[in-house]
Amino acid sequence: LSLHDALPIWGTGNFVDSLGVTSGFFYYVVDGNHLLFLANPAASSGTSAVVIGLGQAQVQSGTFALSTVSGGYAFYSRGDDAFSVDGINTVGSFLAGGDGTISAGLLDSDQDGAPTATPVSFTGSYSIAANGRAAVTIIPTGSASYQQVFWMASPSQAFFLTNDSTKEEDGVATAQQLSSLSTSSLTGQFGLVMGGYNPSGAFDRVGTLHWDGRGNLSLNEFANSAGTSQTPGLLSGTYAVASSANGRVTGSINSVSNNFVFYMISNTDAYVLQNDSSTEIRGVMSQQ
């Protein structure tokens, strides 16, 4: 690692894996516990020399055992497959039993513009090493199981990678804090950021989403669709709590989509998916 004495604080570094491949990166310091990374192909070798990537790091805290992974977790992931770049987008939640079991799993996924018509339920299992590496098996209802690798930053936060040779998918899982979730508990103004692709090409959205506690939404967004900016003004909509146990909330915004899905981390934060055909857009929201 090298550190540059400037504001913001940033530096360069590299990882060298067991095969001798060097992956160079730039890093920016958020605070003493968080770093942001950007791939540096010029300082890399092998396949890493042609990679465009970004990520984050978080200081590990706590101890790791089966019992420390317990309770509800909300998650989101995104990735590429052989058909398209950024074509995989998934949001969901599950219950970790603290004993190596996963139950009450529920997810919504939009892969290559083909969304799940209804949420998919799943169960599973996990094992975990003292260093925070967890091997996870996901068993969706009606389809084949698959493997994921979680690296725990703390008992309440994990970064994960899907272990599948047909796709490159990674994400974040966060412990849920949902003592009570109802229509009335969702209230106030939230900052929203989403990105991905629609039929026109690359798409990004930032804005505010207001929940009134009575099932009504309003979105004030700035969007960029394939290089064309859009400021449609205040858009109205509705929402409903689909599963208070899983933290799943559905929403509809006029002139945008009838298929927003929110998996609540708490009453103030959520992972979001626009679950439309020919669309691959996901993001996060947080109360202002």
DOBAMAR-753860 format. One record per residue (C-alpha): residue in one letter; x, y, z. Coordinates in steps of 0.2 Angstrom, whole numbers, padded with zeros to 4 digits, always signed. Layout:
% DOBAMAR-753860
AXYZ...
//
This chain:
% DOBAMAR-753860
L+0000+0000+0000S+0005+0018-0003L-0004+0033+0005H-0005+0050-0003D-0005+0065+0009A-0019+0075+0001L-0038+0078+0004P-0047+0067+0001I-0035+0054+0008W-0032+0041-0005G-0018+0029-0010T-0014+0014-0021G-0010-0004-0018N-0011-0022-0024F-0016-0039-0020V-0006-0054-0026D-0015-0071-0025S-0009-0089-0024L-0008-0090-0043G+0004-0075-0043V-0009-0064-0051T-0008-0045-0046S-0024-0035-0044G-0019-0016-0042F-0031-0004-0035F-0034+0014-0029Y-0042+0017-0012Y-0051+0031-0004V-0053+0032+0015V-0070+0036+0021D-0065+0034+0039G-0055+0023+0051N-0066+0008+0047H-0071+0010+0029L-0062+0011+0012L-0068+0012-0006F-0059+0003-0020L-0057+0006-0039A-0048-0007-0049N-0031-0001-0057P-0028-0011-0073A-0012-0003-0076A-0005-0010-0060S-0012-0027-0063S-0007-0043-0072G-0016-0057-0080T-0035-0056-0082S-0035-0042-0069A-0026-0031-0081V-0042-0029-0091V-0054-0028-0076I-0066-0013-0073G-0072-0014-0055L-0075-0006-0038G-0079-0011-0021Q-0077-0007-0002A-0069-0014+0013Q-0075-0013+0031V-0065-0017+0047Q-0070-0033+0055S-0077-0033+0072G-0084-0046+0084T-0082-0065+0085F-0088-0077+0072A-0097-0094+0075L-0113-0102+0070S-0122-0093+0085T-0116-0076+0080V-0125-0077+0063S-0143-0076+0070G-0159-0067+0065G-0166-0059+0050Y-0154-0052+0036A-0159-0042+0020F-0148-0043+0005Y-0145-0037-0012S-0133-0043-0026R-0129-0039-0044G-0118-0046-0057D-0114-0052-0075D-0118-0067-0085A-0114-0074-0102F-0129-0065-0109S-0127-0047-0102V-0116-0035-0092D-0125-0031-0075G-0139-0042-0080I-0142-0050-0063N-0151-0041-0049T-0158-0049-0034V-0165-0042-0017G-0172-0053-0003S-0171-0058+0015F-0169-0074+0026L-0168-0080+0044A-0152-0087+0051G-0155-0099+0065G-0139-0097+0074D-0136-0115+0072G-0131-0117+0054T-0149-0117+0046I-0157-0104+0035S-0176-0103+0034A-0190-0091+0029G-0180-0085+0014L-0188-0074+0001L-0181-0066-0014D-0186-0056-0030S-0174-0057-0045D-0173-0049-0062Q-0160-0058-0073D-0157-0053-0091G-0173-0043-0091A-0184-0058-0085P-0191-0054-0068T-0198-0067-0056A-0217-0066-0057T-0219-0069-0038P-0206-0069-0024V-0196-0085-0023S-0195-0094-0006F-0180-0103+0000T-0171-0112+0014G-0153-0117+0016S-0138-0120+0028Y-0122-0112+0032S-0105-0115+0041I-0093-0102+0047A-0075-0101+0051A-0067-0091+0065N-0060-0078+0052G-0078-0074+0047R-0079-0085+0031A-0096-0093+0029A-0100-0106+0016V-0118-0105+0012T-0130-0116+0003I-0146-0108-0004I-0161-0120-0009P-0174-0111-0018T-0192-0119-0019G-0193-0128-0036S-0176-0126-0042A-0158-0132-0040S-0148-0126-0025Y-0132-0115-0027Q-0117-0110-0016Q-0112-0093-0010V-0097-0087+0001F-0100-0074+0014W-0086-0064+0022M-0093-0057+0038A-0087-0039+0043S-0097-0041+0059P-0112-0051+0065S-0123-0039+0057Q-0114-0036+0040A-0107-0047+0026F-0101-0046+0009F-0104-0061-0002L-0100-0069-0019T-0110-0082-0028N-0100-0097-0032D-0106-0101-0050S-0095-0103-0066T-0109-0096-0076K-0110-0079-0068E-0101-0066-0058E-0112-0060-0044D-0108-0051-0028G-0118-0042-0014V-0121-0036+0003A-0131-0044+0018T-0136-0033+0033A-0145-0038+0049Q-0163-0033+0049Q-0170-0022+0063L-0189-0024+0061S-0197-0024+0078S-0213-0018+0069L-0216-0015+0051S-0233-0009+0045T-0240+0004+0033S-0240+0017+0046S-0222+0014+0051L-0216+0019+0034T-0216+0037+0034G-0205+0052+0030Q-0193+0057+0015F-0180+0045+0009G-0165+0047-0002L-0165+0035-0017V-0152+0030-0029M-0154+0016-0042G-0145+0011-0058G-0144-0002-0071Y-0151-0004-0089N-0168-0002-0097P-0173-0005-0116S-0165+0012-0120G-0148+0007-0112A-0139+0012-0097F-0150+0020-0084D-0147+0029-0067R-0159+0038-0055V-0157+0049-0040G-0171+0058-0030T-0182+0058-0015L-0196+0046-0011H-0209+0051+0002W-0220+0039+0011D-0235+0046+0020G-0239+0031+0032R-0255+0028+0024G-0250+0018+0008N-0246+0033-0003L-0229+0037-0011S-0222+0052-0021L-0206+0052-0031N-0196+0067-0036E-0182+0060-0047F-0168+0065-0058A-0164+0052-0071N-0152+0049-0085S-0157+0036-0098A-0144+0032-0111G-0136+0049-0109T-0153+0059-0109S-0158+0068-0093Q-0176+0067-0087T-0184+0078-0073P-0202+0072-0074G-0207+0082-0058L-0217+0075-0043L-0224+0058-0047S-0237+0049-0036G-0239+0031-0031T-0244+0018-0018Y-0236+0005-0007A-0241-0010+0003V-0232-0021+0016A-0232-0038+0007S-0223-0047+0021S-0220-0039+0038A-0210-0055+0044N-0198-0054+0029G-0198-0035+0027R-0205-0035+0009V-0214-0020+0003T-0221-0017-0014G-0223-0001-0023S-0230+0008-0039I-0225+0024-0046N-0236+0032-0060S-0227+0033-0076V-0212+0024-0069S-0216+0006-0064N-0229-0004-0055N-0216-0017-0049F-0205-0009-0036V-0199-0021-0022F-0191-0015-0006Y-0183-0027+0007M-0182-0016+0023I-0167-0017+0033S-0176-0006+0046N-0190+0006+0045T-0177+0019+0038D-0166+0009+0026A-0170-0004+0012Y-0163-0013-0004V-0174-0009-0019L-0177-0018-0036Q-0187-0012-0051N-0194-0029-0056D-0199-0025-0074S-0197-0035-0090S-0183-0029-0101T-0176-0019-0086E-0162-0022-0074I-0162-0008-0061R-0158-0009-0042G-0153+0002-0028V-0154+0008-0010M-0164+0020+0000S-0161+0028+0017Q-0172+0040+0027Q-0166+0058+0027
//
